[in-house]
Amino acid sequence: MLLILKTLKLRSALTKLTMKYRLISLVTCLVLQISVAFAQAITQATVDLETTFIEAEIDKYLNNSDKQEEKLLKCLEKDRRNPEINYQLARLHVTHKDYRKAIDYANKAVSFSPQNKWYHLLTVDINELMMDFTAANQALLTVSQMEPDNSVFLYRIANNALQNGNWKESLQTLETIQSKFGVTDKATFKMLEIVNTREDYSKGLEILNTAVAAAPYNVEILNALANQNLLLGKEKAAEKIYRQVLDIDEGNVIANRQIVSKDRQAATDSEYLYAITPLIDNPNLPFDAKIMELIPYVEQLQTDRDPQLISALQSLSDKIITRYPDEAKAYAIRGDIMYLTGELLPALKSYDKTLALNDAVYTVWSQKMNLLYDLKQYKDLIQFSEKSIDYYPNQYDGYFWQSIGQYESGDHDEAQAYADEMKLVSGGNPRATVMSDLIGLLIGKCNPDQVNSLVKKSNADDSNDPLLYHLIGRAYAKAGDASQASRYHEMAQALGYVSQ
């Protein structure tokens, strides 16, 4: 009997336990079903949002900005606190130059994700475009704190402060860069620019001395230090530093020029040119630096035919050709010297050599066509200008000289056709237009009033163009106004126009 009662109690307990677990299982299933349904709803919404966002990105790369904006705004309706959507809208409005909307979206992106460097940098870009350098620098300070080992942001802060007229803040920021990252050329020269603009040359000297102490063999810094001494009137100290530069780099162009020209003011141009002969002979000096040294004096030949200057230039150009026989520029500058001194055939020979070495120098093509006209070699001019048109169909000079060549050869129809084509090719270039009109006057009948009208309309008297003055002189001569013809021919010659 006792056993039966125990058995019945056990069965009752088991039944209750089973019912309890069935109830738990039912609740668990319900919770799981609700959770799955909720998760499915979230996933679908996310998928829809991401799909629309990806479509907007595709529109961006297809340059469909209107469709891109439409889709991004749809995304924003679904998730207004999404920083990436706001960021992309900001970038879109930057491309539209709508900086007010752009900065609103960019600021929202930053507020929703303040640790994202790129969102902050976009606000920097937009504020700089809006010339709000104060706001730009506030964002840059945040970014520089995120990346304390990156000096780029500090340089940008310094530049913005300068743009804002706050040179002291800019200088302090550059000093911070120097103390934090070490002395650099970039910071040194920016600091030097700031203090020299304010004529604080002593502060500039201090900055450069600090830089030299950090890098005693940096010739760029040493040259700047020497120049700073010159600004302070310390010529002996400057010369000593320039010689120090030459001990380090004997071919240094700046130091060599300064040493040679320390008595420049007391020397004539020809004396100076003879004085720099050692620089021209120096194989360690760059070729282009030697050419650049001569160019101002070659240009001077247009108005100054001093025999000693001519002799000095010819001597130096000979030396350059001897040392650099395969350099096109060596023959080009020789040709310019010969042309401007009236040596037209030797000039033509030099230009031909230039083009044989490098036919991609268009200025030499143009100069040779001018020279063939001056030599009255009209057949060669027609052939060469035709070749020029083939090589450079978008340069109007070839059409001009073809027109002139045809005119001088008596084919006025061809001359007019090329003159008209020159206008089209030049796209309305004022010089090309007046040249074309002048050819028209030369071809047809003209009177002084027509030439006067063209000269006045084109402001030709203000052009300082020797070839233009030459053609105006010819037009006046044809119109029968010998006085004006003589006047313009003299103006052309005074500007270096040469013809046989």
BELHU-V321774 format. One line per field, one symbol per residue. ss: DSSP state (h for helix, s for strand, l for the rest). A space follows every 10 residues. Layout:
# BELHU-V321774
ss: ???
This chain:
# BELHU-V321774
ss: lhhhhhhhhh hhhhhhhhhh hhhhhhhhhh hhhhhhhhhh hhhhhhhhhh hhhhhhhhhh hlllhhhhhh hhhhhhhhll llhhhhhhhh hhhhhlllhh hhhhhhhhhh hhllllhhhh hhhhhhhhhl llhhhhhhhh hhhhhhllll lhhhhhhhhh hhhlllhhhh hhhhhhhhhh hlllhhhhhh hhhhhhhlll hhhhhhhhhh hhhhllllhh hhhhhhhhhh hlllhhhhhh hhhhhhhhll llhhhhhhhh lllhhhllhh hhhhhlhhhh hlllllhhhh hhhhhhhhhh llllllhhhh hhhhhhhhhh hhhllllhhh hhhhhhhhhh lllhhhhhhh hhhhhhhlll lhhhhhhhhh hhhhlllhhh hhhhhhhhhh hllllhhhhh hhhhhhhhll lhhhhhhhhh hhhhhhlllh hhhhhhhhhh hhhllllhhh hhhhhhhhlh hhlllhhhhh hhhhhhhhhl lhhhhhhhhh hhhhllllll
